[in-house]
Amino acid sequence: MQRLESALAVAAEAVNRTLDKLVPPVTGAERRVVEAMRYALMGGGKRIRPFLVLNSARLFDVPEEGARRTAAAIEMVHSYSLVHDDLPAMDNADLRRGRPSVHRQFDEATAILAGDGLLTQAFEVLAAPETHADPLVRAELALALARAAGAAGMVGGQMIDLEAQHATLDLEAITRLQRMKTGAIIGFSCEAGAILASAPAAARLALQLYAEDLGLAFQIADDLLDVEGSEAETGKPVGADAAAGKATFVSILGAERARAQAELLVAQAAAHLDLFEQRAELLRQVARFVIDRRT
């Protein structure tokens, strides 16, 4: 696990450098919104999704520049989603990664625009020739991310999550919600390397199956942290789901069964990577990491 911690830190540093170049400070009239975009992007975090992009790309010896740009694009989308999730109209959270959320640090209008700016710039990055020489590959990346982030993925899952405050969801419905809200973006992160490499169908399927199990395990870990974690550990408010009356994996299964389910999912995720043998060892380790983390 020590090797994984080091690899996560190296990947985060590489992605942070790329983000800093892609979203530099400006001095024009648009300065405030760019400041808010950078505040959202550069506020820390483990960079799990970019890490998945970089390491799925290394399975196929994808050039580093294209992999880093794709990893930066997914972090832009993830950061946008956090900015908008924290807004008063959504989760109304004042804290994110141990700092004031963007709408608290700036204002609500600026936060909305910053999220919009991050989302749109992600597609600008993917569409640029620097990401890949083949325009068909760039188009496939943009299409896959649009599907993962849109109404059939993250946005749709967030809508269901908001409605869940006023409805009773069973385990099947919660699983579908989280496959959309959390799992779809993780799925893109894992498959991006295969898209960049135009990899064969068997390799893509293995990464897709790995991502499905990883995404659910990740969300179960989040649900457990919301119940068992502290604000000091997570860098954000805890207990919000219970306070809002939301159904979660923990509220339905109980903490013990939810933890056992996460363990099963991690084992399944690792097994899907057998095709890649030792080259996928860091991806196996990150599956374990997502359920052992405290942030």
NORKA-V629660 format. One record per residue. N is the residue number from 1. RES is the residue in one small letter. PSI is psi in radians with two decimals (none if undefined). BURIAL is 1 if it has 24 or more other ideal C-beta (glycine too) atoms within 12 Angstrom, else 0. D_LAST is the distance of its C-alpha to the last C-alpha in whole Angstrom. Layout:
[[N | RES | PSI | BURIAL | D_LAST] [N | RES | PSI | BURIAL | D_LAST]]
//
This chain:
[[1 | m | -0.45 | 0 | 16] [2 | q | -0.66 | 0 | 17] [3 | r | -0.68 | 0 | 19] [4 | l | -0.78 | 1 | 16] [5 | e | -0.74 | 0 | 14] [6 | s | -0.75 | 0 | 17] [7 | a | -0.67 | 1 | 17] [8 | l | -0.75 | 1 | 14] [9 | a | -0.74 | 0 | 15] [10 | v | -0.77 | 0 | 18] [11 | a | -0.76 | 1 | 18] [12 | a | -0.71 | 1 | 15] [13 | e | -0.74 | 0 | 18] [14 | a | -0.73 | 1 | 21] [15 | v | -0.67 | 1 | 19] [16 | n | -0.71 | 1 | 19] [17 | r | -0.71 | 0 | 23] [18 | t | -0.76 | 1 | 24] [19 | l | -0.69 | 1 | 22] [20 | d | -0.63 | 0 | 24] [21 | k | -0.66 | 0 | 27] [22 | l | -0.51 | 1 | 27] [23 | v | 1.24 | 1 | 26] [24 | p | 2.78 | 0 | 28] [25 | p | 2.62 | 0 | 29] [26 | v | 2.88 | 0 | 32] [27 | t | 0.00 | 0 | 35] [28 | g | -2.97 | 0 | 36] [29 | a | -0.36 | 0 | 36] [30 | e | 0.14 | 0 | 33] [31 | r | -0.73 | 0 | 31] [32 | r | -0.74 | 1 | 29] [33 | v | -0.61 | 1 | 28] [34 | v | -0.68 | 1 | 27] [35 | e | -0.74 | 1 | 25] [36 | a | -0.66 | 1 | 23] [37 | m | -0.79 | 1 | 22] [38 | r | -0.65 | 1 | 21] [39 | y | -0.76 | 1 | 19] [40 | a | -0.69 | 1 | 17] [41 | l | -0.70 | 1 | 17] [42 | m | 0.40 | 1 | 17] [43 | g | 0.34 | 1 | 14] [44 | g | -2.71 | 0 | 11] [45 | g | 2.76 | 1 | 9] [46 | k | -0.26 | 1 | 9] [47 | r | 0.78 | 1 | 12] [48 | i | -0.79 | 1 | 12] [49 | r | -0.83 | 1 | 15] [50 | p | -0.65 | 1 | 17] [51 | f | -0.73 | 1 | 16] [52 | l | -0.70 | 1 | 18] [53 | v | -0.91 | 1 | 20] [54 | l | -0.70 | 1 | 21] [55 | n | -0.46 | 1 | 21] [56 | s | -0.61 | 1 | 23] [57 | a | -0.64 | 1 | 26] [58 | r | -0.37 | 1 | 26] [59 | l | -0.45 | 1 | 27] [60 | f | 0.23 | 1 | 30] [61 | d | 0.71 | 0 | 31] [62 | v | 2.43 | 1 | 30] [63 | p | 2.44 | 0 | 31] [64 | e | -0.67 | 1 | 28] [65 | e | -0.83 | 1 | 29] [66 | g | -0.67 | 1 | 29] [67 | a | -0.73 | 1 | 25] [68 | r | -0.69 | 1 | 24] [69 | r | -0.71 | 1 | 25] [70 | t | -0.70 | 1 | 24] [71 | a | -0.70 | 1 | 21] [72 | a | -0.68 | 1 | 21] [73 | a | -0.73 | 1 | 22] [74 | i | -0.56 | 1 | 20] [75 | e | -0.58 | 1 | 17] [76 | m | -0.78 | 1 | 20] [77 | v | -0.76 | 1 | 20] [78 | h | -0.78 | 1 | 16] [79 | s | -0.72 | 1 | 16] [80 | y | -0.76 | 1 | 19] [81 | s | -0.63 | 1 | 18] [82 | l | -0.72 | 1 | 15] [83 | v | -0.82 | 1 | 18] [84 | h | -0.64 | 1 | 20] [85 | d | -0.60 | 1 | 17] [86 | d | -0.22 | 1 | 17] [87 | l | 2.67 | 1 | 21] [88 | p | -0.58 | 0 | 23] [89 | a | -0.23 | 0 | 24] [90 | m | -1.81 | 1 | 21] [91 | d | -0.23 | 1 | 18] [92 | n | 0.94 | 0 | 19] [93 | a | 2.34 | 1 | 16] [94 | d | -0.21 | 0 | 17] [95 | l | 2.43 | 1 | 13] [96 | r | 2.18 | 1 | 11] [97 | r | 0.66 | 1 | 9] [98 | g | 0.13 | 0 | 10] [99 | r | 2.86 | 0 | 14] [100 | p | 2.42 | 0 | 16] [101 | s | 2.86 | 1 | 16] [102 | v | -0.72 | 1 | 19] [103 | h | -0.39 | 1 | 22] [104 | r | -0.65 | 0 | 21] [105 | q | -0.59 | 1 | 22] [106 | f | -1.69 | 1 | 24] [107 | d | 2.98 | 0 | 26] [108 | e | -0.77 | 0 | 26] [109 | a | -0.75 | 0 | 28] [110 | t | -0.67 | 1 | 27] [111 | a | -0.74 | 1 | 23] [112 | i | -0.82 | 1 | 25] [113 | l | -0.67 | 1 | 27] [114 | a | -0.75 | 1 | 24] [115 | g | -0.78 | 1 | 23] [116 | d | -0.74 | 1 | 26] [117 | g | -0.72 | 1 | 26] [118 | l | -0.75 | 1 | 23] [119 | l | -0.85 | 1 | 24] [120 | t | -0.62 | 1 | 28] [121 | q | -0.51 | 1 | 27] [122 | a | -0.73 | 1 | 25] [123 | f | -0.54 | 1 | 28] [124 | e | -0.75 | 0 | 30] [125 | v | -0.80 | 1 | 28] [126 | l | -0.58 | 1 | 29] [127 | a | -0.19 | 1 | 33] [128 | a | 2.52 | 0 | 34] [129 | p | -0.44 | 0 | 36] [130 | e | -0.40 | 0 | 33] [131 | t | -0.68 | 1 | 31] [132 | h | 2.49 | 1 | 34] [133 | a | -0.47 | 0 | 37] [134 | d | 2.05 | 0 | 38] [135 | p | -0.45 | 0 | 38] [136 | l | -0.64 | 0 | 38] [137 | v | -0.75 | 1 | 34] [138 | r | -0.70 | 1 | 33] [139 | a | -0.69 | 0 | 34] [140 | e | -0.67 | 1 | 33] [141 | l | -0.84 | 1 | 29] [142 | a | -0.71 | 1 | 30] [143 | l | -0.80 | 0 | 31] [144 | a | -0.72 | 1 | 28] [145 | l | -0.67 | 1 | 25] [146 | a | -0.75 | 1 | 27] [147 | r | -0.72 | 0 | 28] [148 | a | -0.57 | 1 | 24] [149 | a | -0.23 | 1 | 23] [150 | g | -2.72 | 1 | 26] [151 | a | -0.43 | 0 | 27] [152 | a | -0.03 | 0 | 27] [153 | g | -2.05 | 1 | 24] [154 | m | -0.81 | 1 | 21] [155 | v | -0.77 | 1 | 23] [156 | g | -0.72 | 1 | 25] [157 | g | -0.66 | 1 | 22] [158 | q | -0.64 | 1 | 21] [159 | m | -0.78 | 0 | 24] [160 | i | -0.68 | 1 | 24] [161 | d | -0.72 | 1 | 21] [162 | l | -0.71 | 0 | 23] [163 | e | -0.38 | 0 | 26] [164 | a | -0.33 | 1 | 24] [165 | q | -0.34 | 0 | 24] [166 | h | 0.29 | 0 | 28] [167 | a | 2.82 | 0 | 28] [168 | t | 1.99 | 0 | 28] [169 | l | 2.42 | 1 | 26] [170 | d | -3.10 | 0 | 27] [171 | l | -0.67 | 0 | 25] [172 | e | -0.74 | 0 | 26] [173 | a | -0.70 | 0 | 26] [174 | i | -0.72 | 1 | 22] [175 | t | -0.77 | 1 | 22] [176 | r | -0.77 | 1 | 24] [177 | l | -0.85 | 1 | 22] [178 | q | -0.49 | 1 | 18] [179 | r | -0.58 | 1 | 20] [180 | m | -0.92 | 1 | 22] [181 | k | -0.79 | 1 | 19] [182 | t | -0.76 | 1 | 16] [183 | g | -0.57 | 1 | 18] [184 | a | -0.73 | 1 | 21] [185 | i | -0.68 | 1 | 19] [186 | i | -0.67 | 1 | 17] [187 | g | -0.79 | 1 | 21] [188 | f | -0.74 | 1 | 22] [189 | s | -0.68 | 1 | 20] [190 | c | -0.57 | 1 | 21] [191 | e | -0.27 | 1 | 25] [192 | a | -0.71 | 1 | 25] [193 | g | -0.69 | 1 | 26] [194 | a | -0.62 | 1 | 29] [195 | i | -0.80 | 1 | 30] [196 | l | -0.54 | 1 | 30] [197 | a | -0.05 | 1 | 32] [198 | s | 0.85 | 0 | 34] [199 | a | 2.76 | 1 | 33] [200 | p | 2.84 | 0 | 35] [201 | a | -0.67 | 0 | 34] [202 | a | -0.71 | 0 | 34] [203 | a | -0.70 | 1 | 31] [204 | r | -0.77 | 1 | 29] [205 | l | -0.74 | 0 | 30] [206 | a | -0.76 | 1 | 28] [207 | l | -0.62 | 1 | 25] [208 | q | -0.78 | 1 | 25] [209 | l | -0.71 | 1 | 25] [210 | y | -0.81 | 1 | 22] [211 | a | -0.65 | 1 | 20] [212 | e | -0.81 | 1 | 21] [213 | d | -0.69 | 1 | 20] [214 | l | -0.75 | 1 | 16] [215 | g | -0.75 | 1 | 16] [216 | l | -0.70 | 1 | 16] [217 | a | -0.72 | 1 | 14] [218 | f | -0.78 | 1 | 11] [219 | q | -0.66 | 1 | 12] [220 | i | -0.74 | 1 | 13] [221 | a | -0.71 | 1 | 10] [222 | d | -0.76 | 1 | 9] [223 | d | -0.69 | 1 | 12] [224 | l | -0.71 | 1 | 11] [225 | l | -0.61 | 1 | 8] [226 | d | -0.45 | 1 | 10] [227 | v | -0.73 | 1 | 13] [228 | e | -0.29 | 0 | 11] [229 | g | 3.11 | 1 | 8] [230 | s | 2.78 | 0 | 9] [231 | e | -0.60 | 0 | 9] [232 | a | -0.64 | 0 | 9] [233 | e | -0.82 | 0 | 6] [234 | t | -0.38 | 1 | 4] [235 | g | 0.22 | 1 | 7] [236 | k | 2.88 | 1 | 9] [237 | p | 2.54 | 1 | 11] [238 | v | 2.84 | 1 | 11] [239 | g | 0.12 | 0 | 14] [240 | a | -0.66 | 1 | 15] [241 | d | -0.78 | 1 | 16] [242 | a | -0.71 | 0 | 18] [243 | a | -0.59 | 0 | 20] [244 | a | -0.08 | 0 | 21] [245 | g | 0.40 | 0 | 22] [246 | k | 2.47 | 1 | 21] [247 | a | 2.34 | 1 | 21] [248 | t | 3.04 | 1 | 18] [249 | f | -0.65 | 1 | 18] [250 | v | -0.71 | 1 | 17] [251 | s | -0.52 | 1 | 20] [252 | i | -0.79 | 1 | 22] [253 | l | -0.41 | 1 | 22] [254 | g | 2.72 | 0 | 20] [255 | a | -0.75 | 0 | 17] [256 | e | -0.83 | 0 | 19] [257 | r | -0.62 | 0 | 21] [258 | a | -0.74 | 1 | 18] [259 | r | -0.70 | 1 | 16] [260 | a | -0.67 | 0 | 19] [261 | q | -0.70 | 1 | 20] [262 | a | -0.71 | 1 | 16] [263 | e | -0.76 | 1 | 18] [264 | l | -0.76 | 0 | 21] [265 | l | -0.67 | 1 | 19] [266 | v | -0.74 | 1 | 18] [267 | a | -0.73 | 0 | 21] [268 | q | -0.75 | 1 | 23] [269 | a | -0.80 | 1 | 21] [270 | a | -0.69 | 1 | 22] [271 | a | -0.56 | 0 | 26] [272 | h | -0.31 | 1 | 26] [273 | l | 0.08 | 1 | 26] [274 | d | -0.57 | 0 | 29] [275 | l | -0.56 | 1 | 31] [276 | f | -0.07 | 1 | 29] [277 | e | -2.39 | 0 | 29] [278 | q | -0.32 | 0 | 28] [279 | r | -0.40 | 0 | 27] [280 | a | 0.29 | 1 | 24] [281 | e | -0.71 | 0 | 22] [282 | l | -0.59 | 1 | 19] [283 | l | -0.63 | 1 | 19] [284 | r | -0.76 | 1 | 19] [285 | q | -0.64 | 1 | 17] [286 | v | -0.49 | 1 | 14] [287 | a | -0.72 | 1 | 15] [288 | r | -0.70 | 1 | 14] [289 | f | -0.70 | 1 | 11] [290 | v | -0.43 | 1 | 9] [291 | i | -0.19 | 1 | 10] [292 | d | -0.23 | 0 | 9] [293 | r | 2.79 | 1 | 6] [294 | r | 0.18 | 0 | 4] [295 | t | none | 1 | 0]]
//
